[in-house]
Amino acid sequence: MRLRFSTLVAASAAALLFLAAQALPAHAESILNFGLNNSNSITATANGAGTSTTITTTGSTPTSGYQKVGITLLNGTAESPSVTAYLYLSATSVDPVTSFHGSLYQDYDGTFAITKNADGTGTNYLSGTFTNFSFDSQLSGLNNGTQATLSATDPTANITFTSSVISALNPPSAASFTFSNLDPLHQTGTTIANFIASGSGTFSGTVPEPSTLALAGIGALGLIGYGLRRRKGA
């Protein structure tokens, strides 16, 4: 009987820990910020029919398409001096551009990588993909303005992050690329017209709240301790 009781207590404690882990609250935090070191590092190219646009890191230097960036925040910690890394970005429009109250909007799917080396090797600081399925992975900016933002937010867009140095990669998450000093933003045909720009980026991810897990653990240990005292008393 005493063995059965202590076994029940241990099983109950394990169940408590499991349920607590499933219900952990979470918080989003900034995981990486960067700025491009070179001006005119981003190129938008509309196809000949004026129906689709692809935005990429300019591939002339280096030829692989990676551009040098300075990481100013990594894994939630400010970096001073900044960490030198290399960015690759490729995003293609998935539907026509729309105009609303003087601004242009166009949805994009894309991929990016921020790595230690200019050929995509070395430390993977952060890489991922973003896919639009609910109008929340898009380029937006004032018509004829000189700045635009390509942003995606999960769960209304689908974002996948991978990293060898960052742990907060779960949704809700967000990725945002800010393009500045660009040729006036405008459309050609049904898509965003060609432009060249400088840029920066910010990313956020989510981690479980550690205090809740600690409280659950304390509660489970208390339950086990109570069972052991009951067993000893018996």
C-alpha positions as CSV (number, residue, x, y, z in Angstrom):
1,M,0.0,0.0,0.0
2,R,2.8,2.4,0.9
3,L,4.7,1.6,-2.3
4,R,1.5,2.2,-4.3
5,F,0.9,5.5,-2.6
6,S,4.4,6.8,-3.2
7,T,4.2,5.7,-6.8
8,L,0.9,7.6,-7.2
9,V,2.5,10.7,-5.7
10,A,5.5,10.5,-8.1
11,A,3.2,10.0,-11.1
12,S,1.0,13.0,-10.0
13,A,4.1,15.1,-9.7
14,A,5.3,14.1,-13.2
15,A,1.8,14.9,-14.6
16,L,1.9,18.3,-12.9
17,L,5.2,19.2,-14.5
18,F,4.0,18.0,-17.9
19,L,0.8,20.0,-17.7
20,A,2.6,23.1,-16.5
21,A,5.0,22.9,-19.4
22,Q,2.2,22.7,-21.8
23,A,0.6,25.8,-20.4
24,L,3.7,27.9,-19.9
25,P,3.2,31.6,-20.8
26,A,5.7,33.0,-23.2
27,H,7.1,36.4,-24.1
28,A,8.6,37.7,-27.3
29,E,12.0,39.4,-27.3
30,S,14.4,40.9,-29.8
31,I,16.8,38.3,-30.9
32,L,18.9,40.0,-33.6
33,N,19.3,43.5,-35.1
34,F,21.7,44.4,-38.0
35,G,22.6,47.3,-40.3
36,L,24.0,46.9,-43.8
37,N,27.6,48.3,-44.0
38,N,27.3,49.3,-47.7
39,S,24.8,51.7,-49.3
40,N,22.8,50.4,-52.3
41,S,23.1,46.8,-51.0
42,I,19.5,45.9,-51.8
43,T,18.1,45.6,-55.3
44,A,14.4,45.3,-56.4
45,T,13.9,44.0,-59.9
46,A,10.6,43.9,-61.7
47,N,10.1,41.3,-64.4
48,G,9.6,42.4,-68.0
49,A,5.9,42.0,-67.9
50,G,5.5,44.2,-64.9
51,T,3.7,41.5,-62.9
52,S,6.3,40.4,-60.3
53,T,9.2,41.8,-58.3
54,T,12.2,40.1,-56.7
55,I,14.1,41.8,-53.9
56,T,17.7,40.6,-53.2
57,T,20.9,41.5,-51.6
58,T,23.0,43.0,-54.5
59,G,25.2,40.3,-55.9
60,S,28.1,42.2,-57.3
61,T,30.3,42.3,-54.2
62,P,30.6,39.6,-53.2
63,T,29.4,37.6,-56.2
64,S,27.6,35.1,-54.0
65,G,24.9,37.7,-53.2
66,Y,25.9,38.1,-49.5
67,Q,26.4,41.6,-48.2
68,K,28.4,42.7,-45.1
69,V,26.3,43.7,-42.1
70,G,27.1,44.8,-38.5
71,I,25.0,42.9,-35.9
72,T,24.2,45.3,-33.1
73,L,22.0,42.9,-31.0
74,L,22.4,39.2,-30.8
75,N,20.4,36.7,-28.7
76,G,18.9,39.6,-26.8
77,T,22.3,41.2,-25.9
78,A,23.6,44.4,-27.3
79,E,26.9,44.1,-29.2
80,S,29.5,46.8,-29.0
81,P,31.5,46.8,-31.2
82,S,29.1,45.3,-33.7
83,V,29.6,41.7,-34.9
84,T,30.6,41.5,-38.6
85,A,28.5,39.0,-40.6
86,Y,27.0,38.6,-44.0
87,L,23.4,38.8,-45.2
88,Y,21.6,37.0,-48.0
89,L,18.0,38.0,-48.8
90,S,15.7,36.9,-51.6
91,A,12.0,37.7,-51.7
92,T,9.5,37.5,-54.5
93,S,6.1,39.0,-54.8
94,V,3.1,36.6,-54.7
95,D,0.3,38.9,-55.8
96,P,-0.3,42.3,-57.4
97,V,0.7,45.6,-55.7
98,T,-2.2,47.6,-54.1
99,S,-2.5,51.3,-53.3
100,F,-4.3,52.5,-50.2
101,H,-4.3,56.0,-48.8
102,G,-1.1,57.0,-50.6
103,S,0.9,53.9,-49.7
104,L,1.8,50.8,-51.7
105,Y,1.5,47.2,-50.4
106,Q,2.6,44.0,-51.9
107,D,2.8,40.5,-50.4
108,Y,6.1,38.5,-50.6
109,D,7.5,35.1,-49.8
110,G,11.2,34.9,-49.1
111,T,14.3,33.5,-47.5
112,F,17.3,35.0,-45.7
113,A,20.5,34.0,-44.0
114,I,22.9,35.9,-41.7
115,T,26.2,34.0,-41.4
116,K,29.8,34.5,-40.3
117,N,31.3,34.1,-43.8
118,A,30.4,35.7,-47.1
119,D,29.7,32.4,-48.8
120,G,27.0,31.3,-46.3
121,T,29.4,29.2,-44.2
122,G,30.5,29.5,-40.6
123,T,28.2,30.4,-37.7
124,N,24.6,30.6,-38.6
125,Y,23.6,33.7,-36.6
126,L,20.0,33.5,-38.0
127,S,18.4,32.2,-41.1
128,G,14.9,31.4,-42.1
129,T,11.9,31.7,-44.5
130,F,8.7,33.7,-44.5
131,T,5.5,32.8,-46.3
132,N,2.5,35.0,-46.7
133,F,-0.9,33.4,-46.2
134,S,-2.9,36.1,-44.5
135,F,-1.7,39.4,-45.9
136,D,1.0,39.8,-43.2
137,S,4.3,39.2,-45.1
138,Q,4.5,42.3,-47.3
139,L,6.5,45.2,-48.5
140,S,4.9,48.6,-47.7
141,G,5.8,52.2,-48.1
142,L,4.6,55.6,-49.2
143,N,4.1,56.0,-52.9
144,N,7.0,58.0,-54.2
145,G,8.6,57.8,-50.8
146,T,12.3,56.9,-50.1
147,Q,11.7,54.2,-47.4
148,A,9.9,50.9,-47.4
149,T,9.6,48.0,-45.0
150,L,9.4,44.3,-45.8
151,S,8.0,42.6,-42.7
152,A,6.4,39.3,-41.6
153,T,4.7,38.4,-38.4
154,D,3.9,34.8,-37.3
155,P,1.2,33.4,-36.8
156,T,-0.6,35.5,-39.5
157,A,2.4,34.8,-41.7
158,N,4.5,31.6,-41.5
159,I,8.0,32.2,-40.3
160,T,10.7,29.6,-39.7
161,F,13.9,30.5,-37.9
162,T,17.1,28.5,-37.4
163,S,20.2,29.5,-35.6
164,S,23.3,28.0,-33.9
165,V,23.5,30.8,-31.3
166,I,19.9,31.9,-30.6
167,S,17.4,30.0,-28.5
168,A,14.3,32.2,-28.8
169,L,13.0,31.0,-32.2
170,N,9.4,30.0,-31.4
171,P,6.3,31.9,-32.6
172,P,4.9,34.4,-32.2
173,S,7.9,35.8,-34.1
174,A,8.6,38.6,-36.5
175,A,11.1,39.6,-39.2
176,S,11.5,43.1,-40.5
177,F,13.8,44.6,-43.2
178,T,13.8,48.4,-43.5
179,F,15.0,49.8,-46.9
180,S,16.2,53.4,-46.9
181,N,17.6,55.9,-49.4
182,L,15.8,54.1,-52.2
183,D,14.7,55.5,-55.5
184,P,11.2,56.8,-55.0
185,L,8.9,53.8,-54.4
186,H,6.4,53.4,-57.2
187,Q,4.8,50.7,-59.3
188,T,5.2,49.6,-62.8
189,G,2.3,47.6,-64.3
190,T,0.9,45.6,-61.4
191,T,4.1,45.3,-59.3
192,I,6.7,47.4,-57.4
193,A,9.1,49.1,-59.8
194,N,12.9,48.6,-59.7
195,F,14.8,50.3,-56.8
196,I,18.2,50.2,-55.1
197,A,18.4,50.8,-51.4
198,S,20.4,50.6,-48.1
199,G,18.9,48.6,-45.3
200,S,18.7,47.3,-41.7
201,G,16.8,44.5,-40.0
202,T,15.2,43.5,-36.8
203,F,14.0,40.0,-35.6
204,S,12.1,38.8,-32.6
205,G,11.3,35.3,-31.3
206,T,9.6,33.8,-28.2
207,V,10.8,31.9,-25.2
208,P,8.8,30.2,-22.3
209,E,8.6,32.2,-19.1
210,P,11.2,30.5,-16.8
211,S,9.5,31.6,-13.6
212,T,6.4,29.5,-14.3
213,L,8.4,26.4,-14.9
214,A,10.3,27.0,-11.6
215,L,7.1,27.4,-9.7
216,A,5.7,24.2,-11.2
217,G,8.9,22.4,-10.2
218,I,8.7,23.7,-6.6
219,G,5.1,22.5,-6.4
220,A,6.0,19.1,-7.8
221,L,8.9,18.7,-5.3
222,G,6.6,19.7,-2.5
223,L,4.1,17.0,-3.5
224,I,6.8,14.4,-3.6
225,G,8.1,15.5,-0.2
226,Y,4.6,15.3,1.2
227,G,4.2,11.7,-0.1
228,L,7.6,10.7,1.4
229,R,6.6,12.0,4.8
230,R,3.3,10.2,4.6
231,R,5.2,7.0,3.8
232,K,7.7,7.4,6.6
233,G,4.9,8.2,9.1
234,A,3.1,5.1,8.1
